Structure formats: C-alpha cells, structure tokens
Amino acid sequence: MIAASKPAAAAGMPAPHIPVMCEEVVRHLAPRPGGTYVDGTLGAGGYSRALLAAADCRVFGIDRDPEAISAARRLEAASEGRLTLVEGRFGDMAELLGARGVSAVAGVALDLGVSSMQVDTPARGFSFRHDGPLDMRMSGDGPSAADVVNAASESELADILFTYGEERQSRRIARAIVRARANGRIERTGQLADIVRRALGPAAAREKIDPATRTFQALRIHVNDELGELQRGLAAADTLLAPGGRLAVVSFHSLEDRTVKEFLRARAGEGPRPSRHAPGAHKDDDAARPGWRIVTRRPVTPGAAECAVNPRARSARLRVGEKLGAVPTGEAA
C-alpha cells in the first residue's frame, strides 16, 4: 500500500484499487501541491487515486475504454474537482489536454496492456480462462479479434503471432486456425484456445504457461494497435511534459519494455549517432543535445510480497525518464 500524505478514505474517495508498482510509480513522479499529472491508462483508477492522495494536485485520467470511464465517475465526484476523466487514447494526450486548456504537466504515468477489469470480464473476450466472445477491443470499435482470426490470411496470422506474441510455432498455429475456420467462424475464446492447444500438442501443455497465452497476447496487441499507441503516447508525453517533468511507464512484456527503453535512450542522447565526419554533422548541435535524463538505469521490478499477492505483477517492468530543464512551477506544473 502506498504511503500517502493522506489516506484515500480520509480524502472521501472510494476504496482503493492498487495497480502494479503503484508505490514506486508515485515515488518517482513525486507529486507536489499545485502540480498537474496524467494517468494515461486510467483502468480502475489506482494511479489516479494514489496521486490525488499523495499531494493536493490535479490529475487527468485518460482511458479509451468507456466502461473504465463510467466506473471511475464516483472517484471523479469524490475528488472535489481535482480529477478530470477523459475518454480517449493516451497517444492523443497532448491534444486532449490542450482542448481543456492544459499545455504542460509535471508527470505522466502509463500502465500498459490489458487491465484486470478487462481480463476478468469474460464478455470482453481478452482471456482464454473463461469462455466468451472473441472480442478483445479496448474501445469497442473497429475489427474484433474474431474478425481478424476469420479474415486474415494464413501468412498474415503467422506474422501477427510471431511479431506480437513472439510465438515460435506461429505458422503451425496459423495453419490450424485456417483449417478450423473452414468448418465455420471462430467466435469464442474457448474455441480459439482449444485450436491452439491442439495445434501445439501435449509437449506444449507441459510448459509453465498455457499454450494459448502468446496467441491471445498477439491478437490483443494487434487488435488495439498497442505498440503503435505506445509510440504515439511516448511522443505525446515528450510534447506535454514541462521541463523537470517525469514519465513513468510500467510494461508487461519485452516488446513494450524495449520500445520504452529505446525511446528514453534516444531522448537522452544515448541512441545511435551519425559519424562526426558525416556531412552536416555539426550544423545542428542544439538538436543533438539530450533532452531527457534516464532516471532508472535498470528497470524497476515488483517485490516478492507484491508478486505473492498479485501473480500478474511478476513480468512488470518500470522505467522512468525526466525531461531536462528547470523544474516547472505554477498551475501548469
């Protein structure tokens, strides 16, 4: 539980939902009175609640899932005007806040991937542990996972599974899906999970994770364009953060973590650089100066106690960066 300046209950807020590494995220963002912060992945409101409890600050909670926004209305009402809910994508946070008169913030928190609320609701179709419609859409619009599974070519399916799920048996699974859908549309999570398990055989069933795990991860990432959204969100945070502001990102698999790591390295001037002998290499020295500082040289991982309470936290990695410049003051901070 986060050590806050005032408990959530004392602040009149609903009972807390604690997201992964909440204490570490809030400690690195170090919210201060009068500051403005973005919880770009609102979910059940855990980070927003913790930020509001840690300081007399202002928080914008963004989520593309209308169900998450609806569920957080009670928290918004209890915040006495300090929490503003915004339905939309965190990749658009600069525009979303700009439309509300905010051009700079002191901190941004992102908790990537699917939320517990989404996973634990069979009707959303994110999990193979409970049978439900094969949906997986966070916002409820656009093609569903069922649409992709039933319409994509065998090679397209294999590429999706390999690229986003790092599934080594992607071609075998894609062939099995195409064969199965020839007998009728694949509409349920249970159907797809069984197809994958049968395709991989008894040996895969003895692994530590369910054989369908990587396939479901890949489809979810593809359906929601999660890596593209992450790249847009990182660029938006770069635009929106005031000098001295911090970005804290919790990721849950290597593709996300690698994207965040490469972003911070590039902004800190630690990425690949052109040869100093290249034409024009010295013409724009200001552009080559690092604009960020990497706060966490190694990713922060959850402790054993947190993993024991929440096994889903085991794969979490937190990376933090700080935009360079003078520490902001005033309302925009």
Residue pairs with C-beta under 8 A, 6 or more apart in sequence:
1 16
1 18
1 23
2 18
2 22
2 23
2 26
2 50
2 53
2 54
3 23
4 26
4 50
4 53
4 54
5 53
5 54
5 55
6 53
7 53
8 14
8 15
8 16
8 49
8 50
8 52
8 53
9 15
11 52
11 53
11 78
12 78
12 80
13 49
13 52
13 53
13 75
13 78
13 79
14 49
14 74
14 75
14 78
16 46
16 49
16 50
17 43
17 44
17 45
17 46
17 49
18 46
18 50
19 25
19 43
19 44
19 46
19 47
19 111
19 250
20 111
20 250
20 302
20 306
20 310
20 312
20 313
20 316
21 250
21 300
21 302
21 306
21 313
21 316
21 318
22 46
22 47
22 50
23 50
24 300
24 318
25 47
25 50
25 109
25 111
25 248
25 250
25 318
26 47
26 50
26 51
26 54
28 246
28 248
28 295
28 296
28 318
28 320
29 37
29 51
29 106
29 107
29 109
29 246
29 248
30 107
30 246
31 37
31 51
31 54
31 55
31 57
31 106
31 107
32 55
32 57
32 106
32 333
33 55
33 56
33 57
34 56
34 57
34 330
34 331
34 333
35 55
35 57
35 58
35 105
35 106
35 107
35 333
36 57
36 58
36 59
36 60
36 102
36 104
36 105
36 106
36 331
36 332
36 333
37 51
37 57
37 58
37 59
37 60
37 105
37 106
37 107
37 108
37 109
38 59
38 60
38 62
38 90
38 93
38 97
38 105
38 107
38 108
38 109
38 237
38 240
39 45
39 47
39 48
39 51
39 59
39 60
39 61
39 62
39 109
40 62
40 90
40 93
40 108
40 109
40 110
40 233
40 237
41 47
41 62
41 63
41 90
41 109
41 110
41 111
41 112
41 115
42 48
42 61
42 62
42 63
42 68
42 69
42 72
42 85
43 63
43 68
43 111
43 115
43 116
43 117
44 68
44 71
44 72
44 115
44 116
44 117
45 61
45 71
45 72
45 75
46 111
47 109
47 111
48 59
48 61
48 72
48 75
48 83
49 75
51 57
51 59
51 107
51 109
52 59
52 79
52 82
52 83
56 82
57 82
57 106
58 82
58 83
58 84
59 79
59 82
59 83
59 84
60 83
60 84
60 86
60 93
60 96
60 97
60 100
60 102
60 105
61 72
61 76
61 83
61 84
61 85
61 86
62 86
62 87
62 88
62 89
62 90
62 93
62 96
63 69
63 72
63 85
63 86
63 87
63 88
64 87
64 88
64 89
64 90
64 138
64 139
65 115
65 118
65 138
65 139
65 140
66 87
66 139
66 140
67 117
68 115
68 117
69 85
69 86
69 87
71 117
72 85
73 85
75 83
76 83
76 84
76 85
84 100
86 96
86 97
86 100
88 96
89 139
89 229
89 232
89 233
90 110
90 229
90 233
90 236
91 228
91 229
91 230
91 231
91 232
91 233
91 235
91 236
92 232
92 236
93 108
93 233
93 236
93 237
93 240
94 236
94 239
94 240
97 103
97 105
97 240
102 332
103 240
103 332
104 240
104 241
104 242
104 245
104 328
104 332
104 333
105 240
105 241
105 242
105 245
105 332
105 333
106 241
106 242
106 244
106 245
106 246
106 328
106 333
107 241
107 245
107 246
107 247
107 248
108 237
108 240
108 241
108 245
108 246
108 247
108 248
109 248
109 249
109 250
110 230
110 233
110 237
110 247
110 248
110 249
110 250
111 250
112 226
112 230
112 249
112 250
112 251
112 252
112 256
113 226
113 251
113 252
113 253
113 256
114 126
114 138
114 220
116 312
118 124
118 126
118 138
119 126
119 127
120 127
122 130
122 131
122 132
122 189
123 132
123 133
123 135
124 132
124 135
124 136
125 132
125 133
125 134
125 135
125 136
125 144
125 145
125 146
125 189
126 135
126 136
126 216
126 220
127 189
127 216
128 189
128 190
128 192
128 193
128 210
128 212
128 213
128 216
129 210
130 189
131 188
131 189
131 190
132 188
132 189
132 190
133 144
133 146
133 187
133 188
133 189
134 144
134 145
134 146
134 149
134 186
134 187
134 188
134 189
134 191
134 192
135 144
135 145
135 146
136 144
136 145
136 216
136 219
136 220
136 223
136 224
137 144
137 145
137 223
137 224
138 224
139 224
142 223
143 151
143 223
144 223
145 192
145 219
145 220
145 223
146 185
146 186
146 187
148 157
148 160
148 219
148 222
148 223
149 157
149 177
149 181
149 186
149 192
149 219
150 181
150 185
150 186
152 160
154 174
154 175
154 177
154 178
155 174
157 170
157 173
157 174
157 177
157 178
158 170
158 171
158 173
158 174
159 170
160 170
160 218
160 219
160 222
161 167
161 170
161 173
161 174
161 214
161 215
161 218
161 219
162 168
162 170
162 218
163 218
164 217
164 218
164 219
164 221
164 222
164 227
164 255
165 214
165 215
165 216
165 217
165 218
165 219
165 221
166 214
166 254
166 255
167 173
167 214
167 215
167 218
169 199
169 200
169 204
172 199
172 200
173 195
173 196
173 199
173 200
173 215
175 199
176 195
176 196
176 198
176 199
177 186
177 192
177 195
180 186
180 191
180 195
186 192
186 195
189 216
192 212
192 215
192 216
193 210
193 212
193 216
196 211
196 212
196 215
197 204
197 205
197 210
197 211
197 212
200 211
204 211
205 211
217 253
220 226
221 227
221 255
226 256
227 255
227 256
227 259
230 256
230 259
230 260
231 259
231 263
234 247
234 249
234 259
234 260
234 263
237 247
238 267
238 291
238 292
238 323
241 247
241 323
242 323
242 325
242 328
242 332
242 333
243 323
243 324
243 325
243 326
243 327
243 328
244 322
244 323
244 324
244 325
244 326
244 327
244 328
244 333
245 322
245 323
245 328
245 333
246 295
246 320
246 321
246 322
246 323
247 320
247 321
247 322
247 323
248 318
248 319
248 320
249 260
249 318
249 319
249 320
250 316
250 317
250 318
251 257
251 259
251 260
251 316
251 317
251 319
252 312
252 315
252 316
252 317
253 315
257 299
257 317
257 319
260 319
261 299
261 319
262 271
263 321
264 292
264 294
264 319
264 321
265 271
265 294
267 290
267 291
267 292
267 321
268 290
268 291
268 292
268 293
268 294
268 321
269 288
269 289
269 290
269 291
270 290
270 294
273 288
274 281
275 281
276 282
290 324
291 323
291 324
292 321
292 322
292 323
292 324
293 321
293 322
293 324
294 319
294 320
294 321
295 320
295 321
295 322
296 318
296 319
296 320
299 317
299 318
299 319
300 317
300 318
300 319
300 320
301 316
301 317
301 318
302 313
302 314
302 316
306 313
307 313
307 314
327 333
